[in-house]
Amino acid sequence: MTRKITRVPQLSPECGVNLAILAMAADLPGDRNSAEMMAECAEDLATHGQTADALEWFSRIVEGGEPELGPHAALRIAGLLVDYDLETAQAALRYAADNGTGDVAEFAADNLRILTEHEVPPRTEPATVEEVVGRTAMARGVILNVEGDPAAASEALEQATECPVPDIAASAAFELGNLLEDDGDLTGAQAAYRQAAELRRPRVSGQAAINLGLVLSKQMDVRGAHAAYGLAVEVGDPDDVAKGNDLLEQLAALGDLDEVHARAQQLDLTDPDLVGGSAVAAGEKFLGDGDLQSALRAFEKAMDTGHPIHAPEGAAWVAAAFYQVEGMRGAEAAIGRLSEIGRADLTPRGWFMFGCRLVNGGNVKDGENAWKRPVGDARAAAECGRHVVRGKLAKAETAFEEVLTAAPDLAGHLGGLTLEVGDLYTGHRAQATYELALRFGERAELPWLIEQARASLAR
């Protein structure tokens, strides 16, 4: 059964292929004349940098099975992907070497030898048509997503999930789940992750089961999440098993599973406070586990809520990550995302919280530089933070009073910052800073801050 054409190729003016005739040729991919026309289309697309679409048409030729042009198309797939997806390139070269004739077979074999000489593990087992087509579809999906076309990427990955080779289908389903989750389609992501997990492939099924559990948790399906984490322990690699057991322990700590599930079903999943707070907590957990990409996705979700606390918190965490790579320029890009989603009013809070992140990490100088940015209701909080780190506690207390008037919801951040600054010192200065944190807690009526400040003073 031939595949439908879902993307009309954007051919160059000098290409002589007629699109109407090309559509008919696609219905007869094993025919020599049809394969030649598709090859001309693919070469034109490749020449003009349209790699994903070129791969689509070369893979159609391979799938059609034309005995001469099929292996040649596989060789061209390898050439397009060798710098991007070595596993797919190797499979395509293996197919071309084993099924091609003359120069095609010889050139493919030579390239396989060259890869081996560059310490790439040799590919000796045969590659089937199904493997080459499935891997190429998955590579197309990744390329299209990077190029900013998630809809087309999703179509390509869906094609790859139908591959009869279980490893390819599972990997494609996992990639599709990530794409759909990033795009906010949790129902679609759940289905994709479930497919990847239930295929029980060592490379991806454990992580897919964990991601499935996390998606189900977002949807307040606690029982489903518990089952998914259990599957991760069953099918995953050692890292997945450890993470799955950790998540199961976290669920167990909440109490009776059925009672927790019933309570979760009563929560309002559209509440920005709930969604934003949960996203920030999840991001912090992912960071603790060393999973930066999942953490960034969670923090982005917090930003998207537009919540006055959790959105700038998410921005501050993303800024801290980008700062590690690009310095303040990276932080500006991250916090600028608040403006892109229509919440420019929260950028001063983002800068304030980013400054707190830097100071908490011991980078007082750049933390103070970040605090020069806030205006509006975050200005007093930034001023208070500067006084705290400089040891000007009386001025900090005066500024805190202004915070309680202008932005009382930032008082907790200042309290936490003050405790962290106290931990940087010893002796009288530490004692005085903890006492300031205690007074902040009493003025803002924050029981947790009062308790932690007293514990710090008692050490």
N, C-alpha and C positions, 0 to 999 in steps of 0.2 A: 504493500500500500504506500503510495507516494505521499510525501509531506506537502501540506499547503504552503503557499508563498505568503508569509505574513509581513515581509518587508520588501517593498519595491526597490530594486537596486538603483542607486543614483549613478548612472553611467556617464562617462565623459562624452562630449559632443563628437569626438573622433571615433568613438566605439561604434562599430557597425551592427551591433546586436539589436534586433527589434524586440521590444519588451513583450508584445503580444505573442510572438513566435517563441520567445524564451519561456513564457508561461506554459505553452504547449510542450516544449522540450522537457520541462521539469516533470511532466507526467510520464515521460518515457526516458528515465535517466540511464537505462542500460543500452539504449540505442546509440550507435556510434555518432551519428550526426547530432543528436541531442546533446551528448556528452561534449562534443566539440564546441557547440554553441555555449554551453554552460562554462566550459573552460575559458572561452574568450571573455565572457562576462566576468569571471573570477579574476582573470589576469588584469583586466581594466580596473577593477576595484582595488586590487592589490597595488597596482602602479600608482594609484591616486590616494593611497594611505587609508583606504577603507578596509582595514584588516578584518574586522568582525564579519562584514558582509562577504568579503572574499572567502573567508573560511567556510561560511555557510554554503556557498556554491561549490567549492572544492569538495566539501563533505558530501554533497548530493551526488557528485560524480563517483566518489568512493562507494557510497551506499548503492548506487545503481549497478555496480559490478562490471562496468565495461572493462574487458580484460587488459587493454593497453592503457587507456586514459585513467582508469581507477587508481592503479599504482602511481602513475605520474601525479595525479591530484594529491595522493597521500604524501608524496615527496614535497609538493609545494606547501602542504599544511605544515610539514616539519620545518621548512624554511621560514615560514611566517612565525612559528612559535618557539623556535629553538632558544631564543633569548628571554622568553617569558614563561613558558610552561614546558620544561624539559621532559617531563614524564609523557606528555602527549606527543611531543616531537619524537621521542624515542619509539613510541608505539607506531607512529606513522612511518618512521624510517624502517622499522622492522617489517611492517606490512609491505612497503614498497620493495624492500630487498628480497622478501620471500615470494612475492607475487608478480613483481615486474620482470621485464626482460631487457637485455642489452644495457644501454647506458643508464637507464633508470635504476635497475637492480644494482648495477656496479656502483653508481654514485651513492645510493642509499647505504650500501654495505660499507663503502669508504667512510661515510659520515658516522656510522655506528662505531667504526674502529677509531676515528678521531676522538669521539666522545670518550671512549674507553681510555685512550692515551691521556686524556685530561682528567683522569681519575673519577669519571662517572661510572657507576656500577653498570656492567654490561647487561643489555636486554637480549636474552637468548631465546625466550619462549615466543612462540608465534603470536602475532596480533591479529585479531579478527576484524572484519568489517564493522561489527557492532561496537567493538572497543574503540576503534579509531573515530567512528561517527559520534559515539557517546562522549568521549573525552573532548573532541573538538567542540561539541555543543556546550560543554561545561566551560571550556576556555572562552568561547564566545560570550557566554553569560558574564564572566568576570570582566572581560574587556568592555562590554557594553555598559556594565554598571560603573566602571571607572570613568567611562566617557559621559556619564550623566544621563543614561537612558534606562532607568530601572524597569520600565515596562517591557522593553525588548529583552533586557537581561533576564527578566523573570520567564519570558517565553522560551529562551534558549535553555535555561536551567531546567524548566519543566520538561523539555524534550529529553535532556540528559537523565532525568529521574526515571524515564521509561526504558533506559538502557537495560538489556538483559544481563549485563555484567554487574553483579551485586555491589562490588566496591565502587564502581562508577556511579550507580544509582544512589547509593548512600551518600557519597561525597557531594553529588549534585543536590540532593535533597537538603543536606546540611547547609550548603551555600545558599540555597533558595530560602531556607528558614531565616538565615541571617539577614538576607536582603529584605524579606517581607517584614521582619521584626523592625528593622531600621526604618522601614516605610510606614510603620504604624499598623500593619495588618496582622494583628496577633492571632486571629483565627487561621489565616493562611499559614503563618509561621508555625503554629501549633501542628497543623497537618503535615507540614514538611519535616519538622523535627521528629515527629512521630514515625514517619516513614524511615528516616535515616536511622533512628534508634532501633526500630523493630527489625531492620535488616541485619543487625548484630554483626557489623563489620568492625574489626579491632581499631581501625584508624580513626573513625569518626563517631561510631554509635554511642560510645560513652558520653562524649561531649554533647552530642545531640540530645541524649536523654536528660542531661543536666539542664540544657537550654530549654527543653520542653517543660521540665519542672518549674523553671523560673518563669516561663510564660504563663503556665497554669497558676502559679502563685500570684502573678499580676492580675489574673482573672478571678482570684479568690477561690480557686478550686484546690483546696488544701489536700483533699484525698488524692486527686489526680497527681499533684506535685509529689506526694509521698511515693506513689507508685512509680513515677518517672525516676526519682532519685534511687529507688530500689533497683530499677532496671540498669541505671548507670553503674551501680556497684556490681551488678551481675555481668555486664558485657564490656565495661570500660577497661582502659589500661590502668596501671597503678595510680597515676595522678587523678584520673576520673573516679576511681574507687575511693580515694581519700577525700576528694571533694564531695562525692555523693554521700559518704558516711557522715561528713561534717554537716551537710544540709539536713540529713535525717535526724541528727542529734539536735539541731536547732528546732526542727518541728516537734521532736519529742519533748523538748523543754517547754513548749507552749501548753502542754497538758493533753487531755484526751483528744484524739484526732477528730472524732465526730463532733465534739463540742466546738473545737476550734474551727472546723469547716462550717458549722452552722452559724457561728458568729461572723465569720468572714463573708458569708453570703448576704449578711445584712448591711455590709458597708457600702457607701456610695462611691463607686469607682470613678465618678466624674468630679469628685471634690479635689480641687487643686492642692489643698493642704495635705490630704492623704496621699495623693499620687506623687506630689513633689517630694514630700518627706520620705516616702518609701523609696523613691528613685535615688535620692541622695544617700540614704542608708545602704541601698543595694550597691551603689557606686563605691562607697567606702569599703564595703565588704569585698568587692571585686579587686580593689586596689590592694587590700590586705592579702588576697590570694595571688597577687601578681598578674591578674588578668586586666591589663590596661585597656584593651579595646572594649571589653564589656563594661568596664567602669566608665569610659567616655560616653558610651551609648546611654548608660543610666543617667549620667550628669546632663547630657543633652535633653533627655526626657524631662528632667527636673526643670531645665530652662524653658522648655516648651509650655509648661503649665502657667507661666507668667505670675506665679505666686510671689508675693513681695519678699519672702525670706528664701524659699527653696530655689527659686529661679536664679537669683544672684549667687546663692551657694553653689549651685551647679556650675555657673559661669566661672566662679572663683576656682573650683577644682580643675576645670578644663584649662583655665589660664595657667594654673600651677604646672600642669602637665606640659603645655606648650612652651612655657617659660624655660623648662629644662632643656629644650632644643633650640629655641629661637630668642630667648631672653624676653625683654619687654615688648618687642614687636609681636612675638607669639601671643603674649598675654593680651595685647590690644586686640588681636584678631578674635581671640576667644570671647572676651567681654563684649566686643562689638557685635557678637551674635545676638545679644539682647536687643540691640537696635533693629537688626534684621527681622526679628519676629514681632516688632511693633512695641517693644518695651524699653525704649531708650531711657525712660524715667528710672529704670532699675540699674542702669550702668554705674551710677555713683556707688550704689550698694555693692555692686560687683567688685569695684576697685577697693572698697573698704574691706570686704571679706577676703579678697586676694591678698591685700596687705597683711591681714591676720594670718593667712596661710604661710606667707613668707616668714613672718616673725616667729610663728610657731616652729618653723623649720630652722630657726637660727639665723636667718638672713635679715637682720634688722635694717641694714642700709637700704636695700631695695624695697623692703616692707614700708619704710617711711616714704620712699619715692612714690610708691603706689598710693599712699594716703594723701599725696598732694593733689590727686585727681578729683576726689569726691566733692560734690556741691549738694545743695538742697538738704534733704533730711539726713544724708549720710555725712555731711561736713562735720557736725559736732562729734560724731562717733570717731571719725578719723583723727580729729584734734585730740580727743580723749586718749586714743591709742598712742599717739605720739608722746603725750605727757607721761603715759604709763611706762613706755620703754625708756624714756629719758630719766625716769625716777622723780619727776616733778609731780608728786602724788597729790598735793593740795590743788594744783591746777587741773589735774586729772579728775578730781572729785567735783570741782566746779563745772567742768565740761560735761561730766556725767549727768549732772542735773539738767543741763540743756538737752542731752540725749533723751532723758525721761519725758521731756516735753515734746521734742520734735520727732523722735523715732524710738518709742519705748520698746518696740520689738527687736531692736538691735542691742538692748542692754545685756542679753544673755551672751552674745558674741564677745562683748567687751569683758564680761565677767570671766569667760573661758580664756580669753587672751591674757587677762591679768594673772590668772593662775599659772599659765604657761610661762609668762615672763618671770614670775616668782621662782619657778623651777630653774631658771637660768642662773640664779644667784644663790649665795649662802649667807648665813649670819643675819645681821640687822636688816640689810636691804631686802632679803627674801622675806623676813618676818613682816616688814612694813608693807610689802607688796601683797602678801596673803591677807593682811588685815584690811587693805584697801579692797581686795576682792570680797571679803566678808561684808564690808559696808555696802559695796555695790549690790550684793545679794539681798541685804536687808532693805535697802532703799527700793529695789525693784521687786521685792517680794518673790524671790526665786529660791525655793527650798533646796533644789539640787546644788546651787552655787553656795549657799550658806553651809550645807553639809560638807562639800568638797573643800571649801576654804578652811573650815574648822579642822578637817582631817589633815590638811597641809600644815596648819599651825601646830598641830599636835605631834608632827613627825620629829 
